[in-house]
Amino acid sequence: AREYDWPRPATKPIVQPLPAAIEGTYRTERGIVCEVTIDGTTLTLRLNKQSPIVFMLQEAGFVSISVNASLQFLPSMAAATAMVLKQAGQTFRFEK
């Protein structure tokens, strides 16, 4: 766990309404489908109809509260057209 800095040190979430632009369906070049929904300050991600993963916004970006994963929206949260998911040393790019 130490090698991967897991679990992450506790940091306070940023409490702010999330922009509607990040919601929607995203896909990889290989056809992996990801559904992003927001509920106030919480983001939920569902990959290929698997159980949802909850993310909170922190200083370093979106961080999962249950698995070792992070999200970044490109070019920005307010104008999201792509998303980068980092999990278990792998990086996945999704396009809206």
N, C-alpha and C positions, 0 to 999 in steps of 0.2 A: 504494500500500500504506500509506503514512503517513497518508493521509486517513482510512482505516478502522482505523488502529492494528493493522495486520496485517503481519508476524506479531506475535502478542502477545509481550510480554516473558516470558521464561522464569520460571515460578514453580514451586515444588515442589508436587506433588500431595499431597492429604490422603490418607493411607493408613489407611483404616478400612473394615470390612465395610459393605456397602451394605444397607439394609433391603429385605426381600422385597416390601414394599408398593409399590415403584416398578416392579416387573416387571409386564408384562401388555400388553394390546392397547389402544391409544388411537385415537380417531377425531376428525376435524374435522367441522364442520357440513356441509362439502362432500364428505365421504366419503373423505378421505385417511386411509389406515390406517397406523399406526405400531406396530411391535412393539419393546418394550423388554425386554432381558434383562440380567442381571448375572452376573459371574463374579468373585467376591471383591471387589476394589476397582475393577473396570472395568465400565462400562456400555456396552452396544452397542445402537444404535438402527437399525432397518431400516424405511425408508419405502416403502410400496407395492412390496415385494419387490425394491427396489434393493439395491446393495451396502451392507453394514453400515457405520455410522459409529461409531467408538469415542470415548467421552468419559471424561475423568478428573475427579474431584472436586478442585476447587481452592478457595481462599478465596472467590473471587467466584461459585462455583457450579460446575456441570458445564460443561467446555469441551472441544470436540473437539480431538484431537491431529492431525487431518488436514485439516479444513476450518474456515472462519471461522464457527463456530456455537456456541451455548450453550443450555443447558437449565435449566429451573427447574420443580420439582414443587410442586403446590399441593394442600391448604393447607400440607403439609410432606412431607418424604421419608418419614416414618414413617406417614403417613396419606394417601398420594397418591391423589387422585381425578381430577386434571387435570395437564397438562404444558404448558409454554410453550417453544416452540422459536424461537430468534432466529437468523436466517441472512440474510446479504447485505442487511441493512437492513429485512428483513421479519419480522413476528411471526406465529406460527401457534399457536393454542390447540387442544389435543387433550383430549378427555374419555375417561375409562376406561369 
